[in-house]
Amino acid sequence: MIIKQLSIHEISEVYHHHLKCDFPDNERKPLFVIKNLYKRNLYLCYGLFDDSNESLKAYAFLARGEQGTCLLLDYFAAVADARGRGYGSRLLQGLSSELPATAGILAEVEHAADGKDAAERETRQRRIDFYGRNGFVHSHVNGVIFGVHYDIVYLPIQKPADDTFILGELAELYRTMLPQFMFEVNVHLEIHGDSADSPAKVTSDV
């Protein structure tokens, strides 16, 4: 298996052939937004390919803030006909080698306890456990982002997990991706629980 960074043409192909099927409309950025961030060097996309026939097995789209040192795992999936074979784990584990100068990778996972029933809560917990098996640390940073409650997990590369750092990096990422008024209304981040860091919040005045 090989991991390679996608060109802008390959990003378009993955978007149309896979990402549009893997993510619902309300979770999917328009392609022109992704391309604009890519051209500003604020978006990176990687694919895991079979080295025998170069077929795509999994992909990861990552955003970065203008002043930040972390990446946010914006979209991540194994392609439909390659699921359940460990390709997603291979890609996640390989990103550390592809991004050695990055402080770490952030990912948002829906808060398990908020699932509407036991089955959904179990699905969300399995997703959290998946990230844990692949080296991510479950931080004490929580966010309500566009009305959805997320836990934040973090894959350390250059910098160990630190809640205050994680909160600041995530805020910078969203400030880069969103107009200020949308950030103020739709992004609410905080540290809570048994954290060694001082309590901190991100609101419109930060």
N, C-alpha and C positions, 0 to 999 in steps of 0.2 A: 504494500500500500504506500502511496505517496501523498503528501500534503503540499499543496501549492496555492499561492496567492492568485486570486482571480483577476483577470483583466476586466475593463469596463464592459466589453462585449460579453464575456462569460458571465458577469454579474447579471446582465439583462436576460441571458438565456436561463440562468438558474431562477431568476425572479419569475419569468413567465411559465416555465415548465414545472417548477417545483414549489417555490415559495407561495405562489398564489393559491396552490392547492393545499398547502400545509398550514396556512394561517388565515383566519377569517378576515373579512374586509375591514372590520373595526380595529384590528390589531396590525394592519399592514400599511406601512408608509407608501406613498406613491413612488414609483420608480424614479421620477425626476428628482425627488428629494434625496434619495440615496445617491444618485449620480452627482448631485450638487455637492453633497458632503464628501464624496469620494474625490472629486476634483479639487476640493479644498484640503485634501490630505487629512480628513476627519472621519474617514470610514474605510475599513479594511474588510475584505471578504476572502475566506479560505475554503477550499474544497478538499475532501479526502477522495482519492481516486484509486481504482484498481490498476496496478501497474502493468497488468497484462493486456487490458483492453481500454484503459483510460476512462472507464465509465465512472460517473460520479456516484459516491456512496453516502456522503454526508456533507453538510455545508455549515459554515458559521459566518454570520455577518456581524461585525463589531464596530461600534462607534467610539470616538474619543472626543474629549473636550478640548477647546482651544488652549487652555492653560493647564490641563490635567495630565496625569502620568499613568492613568489606568484606562482600560478599555471596558466597554459595556457589551456583553453578549446580547445583541439586539434581536437576532433571529438565529436559531440553531435547530437542525433536524437531520435525521437520516432520511434519505429519499424513500418513497413509498415502498418500492420493491426490495429494499435492503434493510428493513427494520428488524430488530430483534437479533441481530448478529454481532453486536458489539462495535459497530462502525462509529456510532456517536461517541463512545468512550475513547476510541482510538484517536479521533479528531481532537477531542478536548485535551487529552493527555499530550498530544503532539504540539498543541499551540504554545506551550511553554518554551519549547525549543525554537519555534518559529518567531517568537516575540521575546527574545532574551533581555531586551532593554526596558521592557514594560514593567511597571510596578506590580501590576496584577490585573486580573480579569474579574469584573463584577457581573453578577447575573441576578435577575429578579425572579422569584418563585412565589406563586400565589400562596397566601397564608393558609396553612392546612386547616386550621380550626374553623375557617369561614366557609368551608364547603357546604353546599346546601343539603347534603345527605352523607351517610357513612361511606358510600361508594366514591363520591367526589373527594371527601376528606382523605380517603385511602390513596386515591390517585395523586393528589397533591403531595402527600407524604412520600410516596414512592419517588416522585420527581425530586424532592429535597434529598432523599437518600441517594439517588443517582448522582447528584452533584457531589455529595459527601464522599462517595466511593471513588470519585475522580479528582479528589484533592481539594475541593472547595471547603471553606470554613463557613459555618453558619454564624453570621455576625449578629449584633444586637441592633442593627439599623433596620427600621421598618419604614415603609413608604405607602402613602395612599396616592396613587398616580392615576389620574383620569378616573377616579372613583373606585379603583381596584386596590385592595390591600395586599402588599407584597412584603415578604421577607427578602433580605439581601444576603446573598452568599458571595464569597470572595475566594479566588484562586491566587495565592501568593506566588509571585515570580521573583521580583527584586525586593519587595517590601512585605514584611509580615503583616498579618491582619491587625488592624487598629480601627476601632469604631469611628472615632472622630475623623480620621483620614478617609475612611470609606464614605462617610456622609458627605464630606467636602467634595470628594471626587465625583460622586453621583450627582450632586447639585451642579457642579461645573459641566458635566455631560449634558444635563437637561437644559441648562442655560444656553449651551451651544446649539442644541437641536431645536429649541423652541423660542418663539418670540417672548419677550419679557412678560407680556400680559398673560400669555398662556401658561408660562411657568408659575406665575403668582397664583393663578386660579386653580391649576390642576396638579401641582407637584407639592406634596407635603411630606417631609422627611423628618425622622427623629430617631434618637437613640433611647432605648428603654430596656428595662430588665436588669439582670445582674451583670453590669458592665463595669470594667475598671476605669473607663473613661468618664469624664464629667458629662452630665446630661447636656445635650445639645439639640437644637432644632434648626431647621431651615424653613424660613417663611419669606414673605415677599420683601422684608426689610434687611435680609442678609446679603 
